[in-house]
Amino acid sequence: MNTQAVIIGGTSGMGKATAELLLKDGIEVIIVGRNTPKLKAAQQELAAYGTVHTIAADLYSDKNVETLREILSSNYSNIKYLVNAAGYFNPKAFLDHTKEDYNMYLGLNKAIFFVTQTIAQQMKNNGGGSIVNIGSMWAKQSVKA
């Protein structure tokens, strides 16, 4: 059975680059994203390096998150790596943020929390693993705040 890695937000940027590195090391990758065309494009590109699975899920939907958790628990039994690279980035002045903006951040954080919990339980059952959380776009794009 191949070692597996889940990458939340692996269709672009750091998540996709991490997927490529893991695939080159012989690790099977499961990419989670909400944009189906981007998922298919990433899968086609990355398949040159190894086995890539994709799961379409809108992390802002509680129902989608629960379905994702069920899929990961039922269909992938050897997850040793998790990379949380999904993000919500809406640069604007602090005083201009709305409740809707705040709820977007909270929704994504809640989804990542519970998906991570599901995978961490699987890792615990399988003797361990590694979790990496990529937490901010601020390192990539400077914004006067």
C-alpha positions in Angstrom: 0.0 0.0 0.0 1.4 3.4 -1.0 2.0 6.2 1.4 -0.6 8.9 0.8 -0.6 12.7 1.2 -3.7 15.0 1.3 -3.2 18.5 0.1 -6.1 20.9 0.8 -5.8 23.7 -1.8 -3.4 21.8 -4.0 -4.4 23.1 -7.4 -2.1 26.1 -7.4 0.7 27.8 -5.6 2.5 26.3 -2.6 0.0 23.4 -2.4 0.6 22.3 -6.0 4.3 22.7 -5.7 4.2 20.5 -2.6 2.2 17.9 -4.4 4.8 17.7 -7.1 7.6 17.3 -4.6 5.7 14.5 -2.7 4.9 12.7 -6.0 8.6 12.8 -7.0 9.3 11.0 -3.7 6.9 8.2 -4.6 4.0 9.4 -2.4 0.4 9.1 -3.7 -1.3 12.5 -3.5 -5.0 13.4 -2.9 -5.7 17.0 -3.9 -8.8 18.7 -2.5 -10.2 21.8 -4.1 -13.5 23.4 -5.0 -12.8 24.3 -8.6 -13.4 21.2 -10.7 -11.6 22.5 -13.9 -8.5 23.5 -11.8 -8.6 20.1 -10.1 -8.6 18.3 -13.5 -5.8 20.5 -14.8 -3.7 19.9 -11.8 -4.3 16.2 -11.9 -3.3 16.0 -15.6 -0.2 18.1 -15.0 0.9 16.3 -11.9 0.2 12.8 -13.1 3.5 12.8 -14.9 5.1 12.5 -11.5 2.9 9.8 -9.9 -0.6 8.8 -8.7 -2.9 11.8 -8.2 -6.4 11.7 -6.9 -8.7 14.7 -6.7 -11.7 15.4 -4.5 -14.0 18.4 -5.3 -15.3 20.0 -2.1 -16.4 23.5 -1.1 -14.9 24.0 2.3 -17.5 26.7 3.0 -20.3 24.1 3.0 -20.7 22.1 6.2 -22.3 19.3 4.1 -19.3 19.2 1.7 -16.9 19.1 4.6 -18.7 16.1 6.2 -18.8 14.3 2.8 -15.0 15.0 2.4 -14.3 13.6 5.9 -16.3 10.5 5.0 -14.5 10.0 1.7 -11.1 10.5 3.3 -11.9 8.0 6.1 -13.5 5.4 3.8 -11.3 5.5 0.7 -7.8 6.4 1.8 -6.3 4.3 4.6 -2.6 5.2 4.5 -2.5 9.0 4.9 0.9 10.0 6.4 1.0 13.6 5.3 -1.5 16.5 5.3 -0.8 20.0 3.9 -3.4 22.6 4.6 -2.7 25.2 1.8 -6.2 26.5 1.1 -6.7 30.1 1.9 -9.0 33.1 1.8 -7.3 36.3 1.0 -9.2 39.6 0.8 -6.8 42.4 1.3 -8.4 45.6 2.5 -8.1 48.0 5.4 -8.9 46.6 8.8 -11.8 49.0 9.3 -13.4 48.0 6.0 -13.8 44.3 6.8 -17.4 43.2 7.1 -19.1 40.4 9.0 -19.2 38.4 5.7 -15.5 38.7 5.3 -14.9 37.5 8.9 -17.3 34.6 8.4 -15.4 33.5 5.3 -12.2 33.3 7.3 -14.0 31.5 10.1 -15.7 29.1 7.7 -12.5 28.0 6.1 -10.7 27.7 9.5 -13.6 25.5 10.8 -13.4 23.2 7.7 -9.6 22.8 8.0 -9.9 22.1 11.7 -12.4 19.2 11.2 -10.7 17.8 8.2 -7.4 17.8 10.0 -9.0 16.1 13.0 -10.3 13.3 10.7 -6.8 12.8 9.1 -5.0 13.1 12.5 -7.1 10.3 13.8 -6.2 8.1 10.8 -2.5 9.0 11.3 -2.7 8.1 15.0 -4.3 4.7 14.1 -1.5 4.2 11.5 1.5 5.1 13.8 1.9 8.8 13.0 2.3 11.3 10.3 3.1 14.9 9.5 0.8 18.0 9.2 1.8 21.3 7.7 -0.4 24.4 7.9 0.4 27.2 5.5 -1.2 30.1 7.2 -1.0 33.4 5.4 -0.6 35.1 2.1 1.0 38.0 3.9 4.4 36.4 3.3 3.8 36.5 -0.5 2.0 39.9 -0.9 2.7 42.8 1.3 -0.3 44.9 2.2 -0.3 48.2 4.0 -2.5 47.7 7.0 
